[in-house]
Amino acid sequence: MTGNQALIAALARGERLPKEDFIRLIAARSPGDCEFAASLARETALREFGRKIYLRGLIEFTSFCKNDCYYCGLRRSNRSAGRYRLSEEEILLCCRWGYAHGLRTFVLQGGEDPYFTDERVVSMIRAVKAEFPDCAITLSIGERPYESYARFREAGADRYLLRHETASPAHYGKLHPPEMSFENRIRSLHDLIALGFQTGCGMMIGAPFQTPENLAEDLLFMQELKPQMIGMGPFLPHRDTPFRDEPPGMAEETLFLLSIVRLMHPKVLLPATTALGTLLPGGRERGILAGANVVMPNISPEEARARYLLYDNKLGTAGAAADSLLQLRESIRAIGYEPDTGRGDYRWEDHHD
Ligand code: SAM
């Protein structure tokens, strides 16, 4: 066993590592280390979830955004972005379609669109919950004050995805314009957890200026935060952003981080992302084999999918949702797993450190 594999085995036993060890693990990983981590992570996921892979219906309901993140194709300065927002009725149509195909979690994601005031978001949550009381609602609409999050929770939202993007304030400053604040992002995450949302954080792998030390800091940050979900995918450049010429994140590094995160958070809900599937053919399946246990098929209307472009060549922007859902189910079965459309909540009751 190499030194790195001894560290990976220690993580699998639930031990904690100092930052230096994480830096070494990330910076000096070999293909053998990645395979070793993936096999332990796969065992951990099998122990916790069996062969179930949870499917979440993703509805990208607005592509308007008031923010100007340097990496994102939806940034407000991107004048070429196709902007749209779905009406409440259109959102319900997506849910009806998803429900008929068995889905019991709807992820309502969008840019930070001021049109969607707290009142409109509350109305949307109530409408979905009224028609689909047995479904979970996950929101992913960025930073809001505590009071807004409290209203969304009160209206029935169950979960919230808000990637922290990076745990380093200096790195955060290189990815975002000065008016955006690292402190507010982290405050938002703490508020969501305090309000009882099943909360997801996460980061892009291979984001511009990211160092192994930054990733080590992300791992330590998440170890303290104890989120219920962790969203991690590769950074992919978008042609109309300041990062257009930056190299994409590496698939192998993304898979390795998925495995490390699975070992550190055995029960966490961990998606194999669309970005990973875009970077690497069969990437989502490889993500599952590295420890992921969630996939989020896009059930937005086709016209919307073609316009919600965070990065270039995004997977699943053309074709009918039914085809991609069917393909996804088949490809999950082909690697020996079982797509599961149940709510798939985080299992709080047996949570332990
Ligand atoms: N506006 C909400 C927010 O900021 O949390 C939700 C939507 S935002 C587009 C969702 C996630 O997309 C971000 O947290 C970011 O990590 C990811 N993302 C944005 N641009 C990306 C890119 N170029 N490559 C990979 N992921 C990207």
Residues whose N, C-alpha, C, O or C-beta is under 5 A from the ligand:
A	BS01	SAM	Y71 C72 G73 G110 G111 E112 S140 I141 G142 L161 L162 R163 M204 P234 F235 L236 P237 H238 A275 L310 Y311
